[in-house]
């Protein structure tokens, strides 16, 4: 039985530049008790299609045509023609939704339990005490640790995976017929991601819920979906049973999405990109190109970390004495060799970013030392530290928050030249910016534009250009591709490898995505709870992990599965 059916849905947005068509004749259906995966890049229309089902559209949205039929037992209704009162009965009750970002979807000023309780009280005729008991039972069902503690916790007091479980508890509270999951695992570690997928499968099996699962990652989709819909620029370009779409894709776009994912076994092959397929290039020839992984010896040590620790103060008493602290990084020691890429991997909260920021001296270590080319950084004068920061740069995790929205790209990239007094005059500095824009494959016209005028992938290129403008020797990439679509991610990874070869760069590549780290790295360092678990060559880590923790990380990688 088709529980949800979308027929010829077309939607436009009214903008200052006129009408912009975002959905074009979208049609697909969801069967009772099955999971339909919708996959595509950012901007393909996945989320706006899901929001159309519940009529949670922005005010400037215009419905051009189509119908969304919901078959709830004996009645079939077109959701697009229903009045708000009827939709309020359906939302959260018969059709519920897990939104993409749990941190912004949960009210930060209300305790987690109360937020789930509100849904139960709204749609059920039970008293508050029974509703509270039901919430605790729901938290147990979604495998939250200490359900009563989390009931009384605010969203900021729990982890990302726990927040996502609270959202799932809220979504299944009234046992809906349809559950829409919009990118529910995108920002999560691979281990948490796998747990969430298994949890959704268990809930579906227990209650017979039909799931609409949205993601840009075919690896994730393949683990949960029965059928797949592929969207591109607001249109459905391919659909069908999972194995058929994954094994024998018809559309070039689907082939591109499959090919541009870095897999554990892709070795030193250059990643294919979507443009290779969409523009009719020979992707097999492009994919056959390789990049060289580094060889090194003890004479090539460029960075030496000795017993580095960072202890954060959590609480002081009224006399100012520390009564509670958090050890974020604990006595870590390792070396980085000139010209290599060292992958730094571990779950959120393991201390990866703190370690990276201590290396570039954005955070002062509590103990231990950082040596660059044999010199201890904590002994540097301000002048020496200034010179060091020319040579060692960091690419921050979020290109949205690390770019000043009030400055043009030319000013943002050129700013380090002025700070370090590089270049004879403004003309020479401008020329240098244009050269770097070309290196990262951005149009020269980008110089005069603002960050909001660029896509996520283009913004990441801007951040890379700003890191390169000072001709550094060493770059720390802190989750620099984690928020990108797999297609854009492939372009950025290829770019980083090209730049490494051209400029002789050394990288520390920080990520929670093990397939990306394996692809990029010569060696991999695994962290857990602020401590070094193991460090070894990338192939050795994957083929013969020394710890159970590393084995667990590897087993959680969302490789495409066929069944």
N, C-alpha and C positions, 0 to 999 in steps of 0.2 A: 504493500500500500504506500502511495506517495503521501507523506505527512506534510510536506512543504513543496510548493511548485511555483517557480518564477518563470513567467512567460513574457518575452519581448520587452523587458524593462529598459527604458531609455530615460536618462536623467541629465539635466543641465544645471549649471550654476550661473546666476546673473553676476557679472563683474563690471568694473568700470570700463573694461575693454570690450564689453558685449557678452553674449551668451557663450558659455564654454561647456561643450558636451562631455560628460565624464563617464556615462554608461550608454552603450549602444546595443540595443536589442539583446540584452542578456537573458539567456534561458537555461535553466537546469532544474533538477528536482532532487529531493532528499527522501529516501525510503525509510519506512518505520524500522527503528532499531539498528540502522546502519550509520556509518560515518562517511560524510562527503568532505573531501579535502579541497579547499580552494587555494591555489598557489599562483604567485606572480610577484613582480617587483613592486616597490613603493610607487604609488600613483597608478597602478593597474586597475583599480576600482574594487578591490577585494572588500575593504572595510566599509566603503560607502554602500556596497550591495547589502552587507550585513545590517547596516544602520537603516537601510530602506525597509527591511523586513519589519522592524519595530517602529517605523516612522520617526526615527530620532535624527532627522535631517536638519541641517542649518536652514535659517530663514530664507536664504537666497537660492535654495534648491527648487527646481521646477521639474515636475513629473511630465515628461513628454508623452509617454505611452507605457502600456504594460499592466500586468496584474501579478499579485503575490497571493497565491491560494494556500490557506492553512486548513488542513483536514484534521479537525479535532473530534475524533469519534464519528458521530452521526452527522455533524455539521461541517460544511466547507465554506469558508468566508474569504473574501478578498480583503486582505489587511490594508491595502491602499485606500479603500473606500470607507473604512470604519471611522466612526466618530471617536473623539478622544476618550470618552467615558468607557467605551467598549475596549479600546486599546489598553487602558489602565488595568482592566481585568485580565488581559492576556499577558502584558509585560511582567516578567518576574514570576508569573503564575504558570502559564502554559508554554511560553517561550522566554527563556532567560539567556543572559549574555555574560560571558567573562571578558572584560575589556582588556585591551592590550597592555596597559601600564597600571599595575595594582596600586602603586604609590599614589598616583593621581586619581584613581578611581575610588579609593577609600578616603573617607573624611578624616583628616588628621586630628580633629578635635573631639572625636567620638571613639570610645573604646570599641575594639573589634567585635566583641560579643554583642554589644548593643546594636551595631549596624546590621548584623545578620538577624537579630531578634526583631528589628523593625520590619523586615520583609515578612516574617512569619505572622506577626500581629496584623499586618496590613491585609494578608490574604487568607488568614485562618481565624476561626472563632474560638480561640483559646485564651486563657488568662496569661498574664505576664510570667508567673512562676513556671507554668508548663512550657511556655515559649523559651524561657531561659534554660530549662532542662533539655529541651530539644536542641538548642544551639550547642550545648556541651556535647550532646550525643553526635551531632553533625561534625564537630571538631574532631571527635574520636574517629568518626567514619573516614574523614579525609586525612587521617594519620598525623594530626598535629600533636606534638609533644606537649604534655601538661595543658590539656584543654581548658581547665579552669583558670590557669595563669594567663593564657592567651585571650580568654574571654575578657579579662580585666586589663589587657594591655592595649596601648595605643599603637597605631600602625608603625610609627617610627621605632618602636621597641622590639619589633620582630624582624626576621630576615626576609629577603625577597621571595624565597621559596615558600616561607610560611604565609606571607601576604597573599601569594597566589592561591594557596590552599584555603585561606579565609574567603577569597573571591569565589572559589569553587563551591565551598559550603553554602555561601549566599545563593549561588546559582541553582543548586539542587535542593534548596530548603523546602520548596513546595512540590518537588518531584515533577518538573516540567516535561512536556512531550518533546520539546526541542531545546537543545543547548547550543548556543552559538559561542564558539571559543575563538576570539580574535587575537592571534599571535600570543597565546598564553605562555609560551616557553621561550620567547625570543631573547629576553634579557637575562635568562637564568643559566647557571653552570650546567655542564652536560650531565652531571650526576643528578641534580635536582630536576632537570629537564626530563630525564628518563623516568624518574619517579612520578612526575606529574602526568606523563603520558600513560603510564601503567595505572595510575589512579583513575584517570578518565575512562580507561577501558573497563576497569572493575565496576565503576559506577554505572556505566552503560549496560554491562551484563546484568547487574543486580536489578536495575529499574526499567530496562528496555528503552532508555532515552535515545533519541536520534540526535546525532552531533554534526554540526557544521563547523569544521575545523579550518581556520585560516592561517596560512604561514607563507613565508617567502622561501622556506627551506624544504626542498623535495625529500631530503633525508628524514626530516621530522614527519612530513606528510606520509611517507611510505610506511612508517611504523604504526600508524593509527587508522588510516583511511581505507575504506572498501572501494570507493570510487574517487576519481580526481577530476576537477575542473581547472583548466589553465586559463588565466586571464592576462591580457596584454593591451594596454592603452584603452581600457574600458570595454573590451570585447572578450567574449569566450572564443579562444582560438582552438581549443582542443578539450575533449571530455571523454570519459569512458571508465571502464573497470581499471583498477590500479595497475595490475600487472601489464595490461595492454599498453597503457600510457607510458609506463616506465621502461618496458622492454622494446616497444615498437612505436615510438612517438612519430606522429605525422608532421607536425608543424616545426619549422626551423627554430622558433622561439623556445619550444619545449626541449628540443635537442640542445640548444644553447644553455638552458638552465641546468640540464643534467651534466653537461660537459665542464662548466666553469666551476663546479664544486671541487675544492682540493680534497682528494681522498688519501687515505693512509698509504696506498700503494702507488701514488702518482710520481714519486721520486723527484727527479730534477727536471721533469718536463715542464715547459712553459704552459701556464693555464690558458685555455681557450676563453674567449669573452663572447658576450652576446652579439657584439658587432661583427664578429667573425662569421656568425651564422646569418644574422639579419641582412648584412650587406653582401652576402653571397661569396665571401672569401672561402679559401680552402682550409677549414678548421683543422683537418688532419695534419696539414703541413705546418700550421702555426703551433699546434700541440706538440709536434715533434721537436721543435726548438727547445734547447735546454739551457739552464744556467749552471754555472760551476759552483759546487759547494767547496768550502775552504779546507785547506790542510794547514797545520800549524805545529809549532814546537815551543818548548819552554822559553826560548829566547824572544818569542813574539808576544809575551804577556803585556797587555796595554793597561789592564785594570785589575787591581788586586784588592779583594775585600777580605778583611780579617776580623773575625768575631764581632760582626756588626749587630747591634741591638737597638731597639727603640721601645721605650716604655712611656705610655701616655698616662697622665694623671687623670683619674676619673672622679675622685672625691677628696676634699680636704676637710679637716675639722676647723673649728672657729679660731684656732691658733695658727692655722695655715699649714699644719702638718699633713702630709699625704697619708690617707687611711685606706685608699683603694686606687689601684693602678691597673693598666692593661698592657701586657707585653705583646706588642704587635709584630715585632721581629726579634728573634732570639738567637744570638751568637752564630750568625751565618758567615761562612767563609767560602770563597770561590775565586777563580780567575777568569778573565775574558781575554782571548787572543786577538791580535790585530787581524782584521779582515774577516772575522767569523760572525755568524749570527747565533747568539745564545738565546734559546727559547726559555721563557720563565712562565711556568704554568702552575695552576692551582685554583681551588674554588674561591669564590668571593670571601673576603675577610681573612685570607691566609697571609696577607702582608706583602703581596706583589708590588702594588702601587707605592706603598710606604718605602719599600726597598729602593725602587727606582728613583723616588724623590730624594732619598738620602744620598744616592750616588751623585746627583746633580746639585746637591747642597741646597735644595729647597726646604728640606727638613734636617734639623741637626740630630745626629745620632746620640743616643744615651751613652753608648760605649762602643769600642771597636774603632776601626779605621778604614778609610777609603784611600787607596794609592793609585794615582794615575801617572803612568810612565815612571814609576818608582818614587814619586813625590806624594807625601801625605797631605791631603786636602785641608785637614783641620789645622795645619800649620801655615796655610797660605795667607798672605796679606790680601787686602781688598783688591789691590792692583793685580796680583797673581790670580785671584779668584775670578776677576773680570776676564782675564785672558783665557782661563780655563773654560768659561761659559761660551766663549767663541767656538771652542773645539768640541764641546759636548753639549748636545741639544736634546730636547725632549718633545715628542709629538704627543699631545694630551689626548685623553680618551674621547672627549666630546667636542667635535669641531663647532658645535652650535654655541657653547658657552665660552670657548677659548678664543673666539673672534669678537672684537668690539663691533657691535652692529652700527655704530655711528661713524665708523671710518671706512673709507674705500679700501678695496683689496690692495691697491698700489701702496697706500699709506701703511696698511697692516704688515705687508711683506717687507717694505722698505724701512720700517721703524728700527729694526736692529742695526741697520747700517748707520743711522743717526746716533743711536745710543752708544755704539762702539767707535764712532767717528771714522767710518770707513768710506772711502771715496773722496775725490777732490772737491766735488760740488754736487748740487742736486741733479744736474744733467747726467753725470756719471752714475749716480745712484739709481736714477730712473731707468737707465739703460740696463743696469744689473738686474733690476726687478723684471724687466721685459725678458731678459735672457732666462731667468729662473722660471717664469711663467711658461716659456716654451719648453723647458726641460720637463715640467710636470704636465705638459700637454693641455694647457689652458690657452684660450684665445687671448691675443694681446689686448683686446677690448675689455677683458676682465679687470684690467688695471683701474678703470674708472667706475666699476660697479661696487655695490655693497653686498655683504654676506648673504642677506635674505634673498638675493636674486639668483642664488646658486642652489643646486641639489646637494644632498648629503655627500655624495661621492666627490663632487667638485669642491665642496668646502674642505673635505679631507685633503685634497690636492693643494689647496691654499695653505693649510697648516703645514704640510710637508714642504712647500716652497719657502715658507717663513723659517722653517728649521734649516733649510739648505743655504739660505742667503749669505750666511757667514762662512761658508766653506768648512763645515765641521768635519771632524774625523770620526766621531762617535755619536750615534743617535739611539735614544731609548724610545721605543714605540710602545706606548702604554694603551693597550686595547684599541689600537688605531683603526681596526676594521670590524670591531665587534657589533657596531650598530648599522652596518651596511648590508644591502642586499647582496646575495652571493655573486651576482653578475658584476656589480660595482667592486665588490671585494676582490674578485679576480683581477680587475684592472689595477687596483691599488697594490696588490701583492706583486704583480708583474713589474709595476713601476718601481717599487722598493728594491726589487732584485736588479733591475736595470741601473738604478742610481748607485747601488752598492758596487756593481762592477765598474761603472764609469768613474766614480770618485774614490774608490777604494775604501768605502765606509765600513765601520764596525757597528753591529746592531745588538741591543738587548731587546728581544721581541716578547712583550708581555701579553698574554691572552689566556682566556679560560677555554678557548676552542682548540682542542688537541689536534684536530686534523690540520688546522691552519699552522699551528706551531710545528708539527712534524714536517709539513711541506717547506716551511721557511728556514728551519734551524739546522745548524751543524751539530750542536749539542743542546740538550734540554736539562733544565734545572727544575725539579718538582718541589713545591712548597706546600706545607700543611700546618695550620695553626701557628704561623710565624717561624717555623723551623724548616731546615733543608731536609727533605726526605731522601732524595737521591739526585745525582748529576751524572750524565753519561752521554755518549753519542746518540743522536736521535734514533737511529735504527736499533741500537742496543736497548734503549728505553722501551721501544715498541715491541721488539721481538722477545726481549728477556727482562721484563721489569723486575726490579729487586724487591719492591714492597707491594703489599696487598693494596695499599691506597692507590698506587700508580696503576695497578691492574684494574681497579674499580673505575678509574678515570678513563682508561682505554676501552673498557667494555661498554662504557656509556656513550661513546662517540656515535652520533646519529647517522650511521652509514645507510644507504638505500637498501631496503630489505624487500625481497620478493617472496610472496607466499600464495 
